[in-house]
Amino acid sequence: MPIGSTPPPRTPVAPPARTPPASPPRAPVPPAGGKPPAAAPSRPHGKSVRPASRPEWLALKAHGGKLMPTHLRDLFKTDERRGTRLCAEAIGTGIYLDYSKNRVTDETMQLLFKLLAASEVTQKRDAMFAGAKINSTENRAVGHVALRMPKSGMFNVDGRNVVPEVHAVLEQMMTFAGKIRSGEWRGNSGRRIRNIVNIGIGGSDLGPVMAYEALKAYSQRELNFRFISNVDGADFHEVTRDLDPGETVFIVCSKTFTTQETLTNANAAKQWVVTTMRDPKAVARHFVAVSSNLDEVKKFGIEPANMFAMWDWVGGRYSMDSAIGLSTMVAIGPENFRALLSGFHAMDSHFRSAPPERNLPMLLGMLAIWNNNFLFGAETVAVLPYSNYLKRFPAYLQQLTMESNGKHIDLEGMPVAFETGPIYWGEAGTNGQHSFYQLLHQGTRLVPSDLIGFCQPVDGSSVEQHDLLVANLVAQGEALAFGKTQEQVIADGVPAAMAPHHVCDGNRPSNTILCEKLTPQTLGALVALYEHAVFVQGVVWNIDSFDQFGVELGKHLAKGAAAEIAAKGGKSTKDSSTSALIKRYQRFRKAV
Ligand code: G6Q
């Protein structure tokens, strides 16, 4: 069967979307612990309609059903210009999005834009940029966009423009970064600093690690950058085992400065420095902090002058461009860090001004909703960057997307009646091609993919080698969309009996994000693209993308478990499984 013809009837696409029962008016979900429901959070944007009851949502549901049998081969065959029409560029960011390999028609896009309008995405976007407390469950403004505003920018939190404070911290960061990079900042024994170790976890780790890896080619190579996040002592041990504390500065990144893992590792580092250097005063020259909690920072022994402020209106997973990015600035230098911020800001401006049909975050966000809620019920999204420098980008995006939109309760405190945030995962291409791509091409599950690539290499790799990398990227998009028909397989000489094993059905959607070059500016724009796409999805689903109470439950229970492990005997307050595991652990730990 030639490419473009109707797919065989047995096309193994995704299982039908899980459709939760239609939602009659439901009572708000009571909080754990049987306490009476808290008062409904105040909503800054008036009353909302439940998303799945909107006529625009229902129209998309019906349209999705009709489009289900359509193959991308047919869509491309009937519109020769599809590949140049269904794409958009964010001018000034170097980012181009080709979304033509999604199973969408012009009608689909129109219906998605109608849902976007009915969900008041632009109004809520404007409310975010105006400093409204759109994180309503925590009654907080969502101000990461203020972190990259120029000095003349305006972002009011509780009636105060915070942009001057942002720039004051940036100046402080630049002074520190300059001193480390030039060698002016000396360790306690007068030695030059060669190692910078970031201690933090979650939003205080994933952004810095990803940015360092992504922009390594721009970094000052004689400086060593390392990252400690896990409370597993192995992380601290392996990171520090070959370092000289006299040449090492620790950046303790913790917005709250109460996070168990970070404080445990910071204390281990302090003990290591003080013991090895035999001087408690060494802390002053070997530790700086990024936090919003001055009291705890002082208690730890770090001088207030060596603390870089952040604010409660910046969420951890949205903070890589705040002082949490101090290690990034030391690595790539103040000028490159400014370029990173300008990339973020360029995408912010694009998000605020481009019409939906040319607005990259809106397109990416609405297409994710289409695949997730209407066409396939796709449960995951594969992020496939064709750049080895972006190998930590999937992990970074996992937190951004899943911590933001992994919610089942809406802004009214009611369970949602549809799937929300999909599972994000991925790996740098071409490595993934030789492992899990098999499932993408021939598995029973349907996995939409974001293929990310760059037109120019940043390192010393040859043009030929880079051409090969990009050839693989475009070939994968092609293979996912069009597959290989039975006729093609047989024409290649495969015996008819074996042909089914060789057939790739195709019709698997992908976005291709093709950027000019991986520069600090492009990285900023790319991250902001996903930040805003996540925002768009959260608004349409009517959930709070900026809280993370699920994460906090784990933090709380770990404290109780640690107390039971440390206690000698006594009655367990845990369930029989947890308590038996703790007892078994205590028995064997003692034996060791
Ligand atoms: C991010 C989350 C979470 C947070 C970490 C670290 O949005 O809130 O990942 O970043 O728990 O918190 P601290 O920075 O307060 O240590």
Boltz pocket constraint, residues with backbone or C-beta under 6 A from the ligand:
constraints:
  - pocket:
      binder: B
      contacts: [[A, 201], [A, 202], [A, 203], [A, 204], [A, 253], [A, 254], [A, 255], [A, 256], [A, 257], [A, 258], [A, 259], [A, 262], [A, 315], [A, 316], [A, 317], [A, 318], [A, 403], [A, 548], [A, 551]]
      max_distance: 6.0
